[in-house]
Amino acid sequence: MQLVTVRQEGSTRAGKVEGDEVVLLDASSVKAVLVESGSAGAAAARGPTVSLEDADLAPVVPDPDKIICVGINYGDHIAEMGRTPPDHPTYFAKYRRALIGPRDDIVLPRADTSTSVDWECELAVVIGRPIRHASPAEAMDAIAGFCAFNDVSVRDWQTRTSQFLAGKTFEATTPVGPMLVTADEIGDGRGLALSTTVNGEIKQQSNTDHLVFGPVDIVADLSRIMTLDPGDIIATGTPGGVGVARTPPQFLTDGDEVVVEIEGIGRLVNRCRLENGA
């Protein structure tokens, strides 16, 4: 099953994708579906429909309790950044105002703040039920499904201290969606091709088989630290091909179109725009 969150008349509503239509559900968001009835509860639901093409898609989970990201988690990205392969997952966070929909504009900071904005295609996990101290089997069972995630990063702010956070959660920079594809359709998230193009040029091209720590490993590990809740988003890391590692470095500029695509999930298509048109 494929679930989306649609903006309508100043609010949001969850929907179930059926072909080229969205069946609107009696829930405010995908998170509400997961909290109230689980994805299975949405399977038989019926309601009014809207065109998927015309729907104003919000971030697939617009109101997560937690957005947790994993750094340095693909071998080729570890190599291009000159890092040592990690023994454990490297975690950092984002906040809700960073999230945008799969067709929304990426807001670039003003030039006097940064001109070093980078792309990062990622597979993201969405948690379906509360879980703590999970075994691998329990971790897999707690995964509602997967979506695409572009961990747009402001590199000079990311590296100005030893902590990533400042460069990772600029407002209105992080597309997530276009939909949640449930785990019964897509398995454990391994074996999926993913890519990034900027203005039609391929920048990243890899497969989730190359993750150092897979989705199930990450969910089980995080559950030892905290309770994971329905709607929590966990981005699993980016492969090689990021702009900062190129010679010379390449960064996003006003008007660029960035497309992140993951096999079996869909595409994020976002235009870059300077903050307040500056």
C-alpha positions in Angstrom: 0.0 0.0 0.0 1.0 3.6 -0.7 0.1 6.4 1.7 0.4 10.2 1.2 -0.5 13.3 3.1 -2.4 15.9 1.1 -2.8 19.6 1.8 -6.4 20.8 1.5 -7.9 24.2 2.4 -5.3 25.1 5.1 -5.1 21.6 6.7 -3.9 18.2 5.7 -5.5 14.8 5.1 -4.1 11.4 4.7 -4.7 9.5 1.5 -4.2 6.0 0.0 -2.8 5.9 -3.6 -4.8 3.8 -6.0 -3.4 4.1 -9.5 -3.5 7.7 -10.5 -5.9 8.7 -7.7 -5.7 9.4 -4.0 -8.5 8.0 -1.8 -8.8 10.5 1.0 -8.9 8.9 4.5 -10.5 10.1 7.7 -7.2 11.0 9.3 -5.1 14.2 9.2 -1.8 12.7 8.1 0.0 9.5 7.5 1.2 9.7 11.1 -2.4 9.8 12.3 -3.2 6.7 10.3 -0.3 4.9 11.9 -1.2 6.1 15.4 -5.0 5.4 15.1 -5.3 2.2 13.1 -2.0 1.3 11.5 -1.5 0.9 7.8 -3.6 -2.2 7.7 -6.6 -0.2 8.9 -6.4 2.0 5.9 -6.4 -0.8 3.4 -10.2 -1.2 3.2 -11.0 2.4 3.8 -13.0 4.3 1.2 -13.6 8.0 0.7 -13.6 10.9 -1.8 -10.8 10.9 -4.4 -8.4 13.5 -5.9 -6.0 13.2 -8.7 -2.5 12.2 -7.6 -1.0 14.4 -10.3 -2.9 17.4 -9.1 -2.7 16.7 -5.3 -0.7 19.2 -3.2 1.5 16.7 -1.5 2.8 17.6 2.0 5.8 15.9 3.5 4.6 12.3 3.8 4.8 12.6 7.6 4.5 16.4 8.3 4.5 16.1 12.0 7.0 13.4 13.2 8.0 13.3 16.8 11.5 12.5 15.7 13.6 12.9 12.6 16.8 10.9 13.0 19.5 10.8 10.3 22.4 8.4 9.8 25.7 9.8 8.5 28.6 8.0 6.7 26.7 4.9 5.9 27.7 4.0 2.3 31.1 2.7 1.5 31.6 4.9 -1.5 30.6 8.0 0.4 32.9 7.1 3.3 35.7 6.8 0.8 35.0 10.1 -1.0 34.9 12.0 2.3 38.1 10.4 3.5 36.6 8.8 6.6 37.2 5.5 8.4 34.3 3.0 8.2 32.3 3.3 11.4 31.9 0.6 14.0 28.5 2.0 14.9 25.9 4.2 13.2 26.5 7.9 13.4 23.3 9.8 14.3 22.2 13.4 14.0 18.8 15.1 14.0 16.6 17.4 12.0 13.5 19.3 13.1 10.0 19.6 11.5 10.5 23.0 9.9 13.2 21.5 7.8 10.7 19.2 6.0 9.0 20.1 2.7 6.8 18.1 0.3 8.0 16.1 -2.6 7.2 18.9 -5.1 7.9 22.0 -2.9 10.7 24.4 -3.5 14.0 23.9 -1.6 14.7 27.2 0.1 18.4 28.1 -0.2 19.8 30.4 2.5 20.7 33.9 1.7 24.1 34.3 0.0 25.5 36.1 3.1 24.6 33.0 5.1 25.8 30.2 2.8 26.4 29.3 -0.8 27.4 25.7 0.0 24.1 23.7 -0.2 24.5 20.1 -1.2 22.2 17.2 -2.3 22.0 13.8 -0.5 19.5 11.1 -1.7 18.5 8.7 1.0 16.1 6.0 1.8 14.0 6.8 4.9 12.2 4.5 7.3 8.9 5.4 8.8 8.1 3.7 12.1 4.6 2.1 12.5 4.3 1.3 16.1 6.1 2.1 19.4 9.2 0.0 20.0 11.9 -0.2 22.6 14.9 -2.7 23.0 14.0 -4.4 19.8 15.4 -7.6 18.3 16.0 -7.6 14.6 12.7 -9.3 14.0 10.8 -6.9 16.2 12.6 -4.0 14.5 11.4 -5.2 11.1 7.9 -5.6 12.4 7.9 -2.0 13.6 8.7 -0.6 10.2 5.6 0.7 8.6 7.3 1.4 5.3 9.8 3.6 3.4 10.0 6.9 1.6 12.5 9.0 -0.3 14.4 11.7 1.6 16.8 14.4 0.3 19.1 15.3 3.2 20.0 18.7 1.8 23.0 19.9 3.7 24.5 23.4 4.2 28.1 22.2 4.2 30.0 25.2 5.7 27.5 25.2 8.7 27.8 21.5 9.0 31.6 21.5 9.3 32.1 24.7 11.3 32.0 22.6 14.5 32.4 18.9 15.2 28.6 18.6 15.4 26.5 18.2 12.2 23.2 19.7 13.4 23.6 23.3 12.3 24.1 22.4 8.6 21.4 19.7 8.6 18.2 21.4 9.7 17.9 24.7 7.8 14.3 25.6 7.4 12.4 24.3 4.3 15.3 22.4 2.8 14.4 18.7 3.2 12.0 17.0 0.8 10.4 13.8 2.0 7.9 11.5 0.2 6.4 11.3 -2.3 4.6 8.5 -0.4 5.0 5.9 2.3 5.3 2.5 0.6 4.5 -0.2 3.2 7.0 -2.9 4.1 4.7 -5.6 2.8 5.4 -4.2 -0.7 9.0 -3.3 -0.4 10.5 -5.7 2.2 13.4 -4.6 4.4 14.6 -1.7 2.2 17.6 -3.5 0.8 18.2 -3.9 -2.9 16.6 -0.6 -4.1 18.3 1.5 -6.7 18.5 5.2 -5.8 19.8 8.3 -7.6 20.0 12.1 -7.7 20.0 14.3 -10.7 20.5 18.0 -10.8 19.2 19.8 -13.9 19.1 16.4 -15.6 22.7 15.4 -14.8 23.2 12.3 -12.7 25.1 13.1 -9.5 24.4 10.0 -7.4 23.6 6.5 -8.4 23.7 3.5 -6.1 21.8 0.8 -4.4 20.6 0.3 -0.8 22.5 -3.0 -0.7 25.6 -0.9 -0.2 24.4 0.5 3.2 26.9 -0.3 6.0 24.0 -0.5 8.5 20.7 -1.4 7.0 17.3 -0.2 8.1 16.6 -3.1 10.4 20.0 -2.7 12.1 19.4 1.0 12.6 15.9 0.6 14.0 17.1 -2.0 16.5 20.1 0.1 17.5 18.1 3.3 18.0 15.5 1.4 20.0 18.2 0.7 22.7 18.5 4.5 23.1 14.9 5.6 23.0 11.3 4.6 22.3 10.6 4.9 18.6 7.0 6.1 17.9 4.6 5.9 15.0 5.5 8.4 12.3 9.1 8.8 13.3 11.4 9.2 10.3 14.8 7.7 10.1 17.0 8.6 7.1 19.6 5.9 6.5 22.4 7.9 4.8 23.6 8.9 1.4 25.8 7.2 -1.2 28.8 8.7 -3.0 28.5 11.6 -5.5 27.7 14.5 -3.2 28.7 18.0 -4.4 31.2 18.8 -1.6 33.4 15.8 -2.6 33.8 16.9 -6.2 36.7 18.7 -7.7 35.9 21.6 -7.7 33.0 21.3 -5.2 29.6 21.7 -6.8 26.6 23.2 -4.9 23.0 24.0 -5.6 22.0 27.4 -6.9 18.8 29.4 -7.5 16.6 27.7 -10.1 18.3 24.3 -10.0 16.0 21.3 -10.3 16.9 18.4 -8.0 15.4 14.9 -8.5 15.8 12.1 -6.0 14.4 8.8 -7.1 14.2 5.4 -5.3 13.1 2.2 -7.0 9.6 1.2 -5.9 9.0 4.4 -4.1 9.0 7.3 -6.5 10.6 10.7 -7.1 11.1 13.9 -5.2 11.2 16.8 -7.8 12.2 20.1 -6.2 13.2 23.5 -7.6 15.8 25.5 -5.6 14.8 29.1 -4.7 16.6 31.7 -2.7 15.1 32.6 0.7 12.6 35.4 0.3 13.8 35.7 -3.3 17.0 37.3 -2.1 
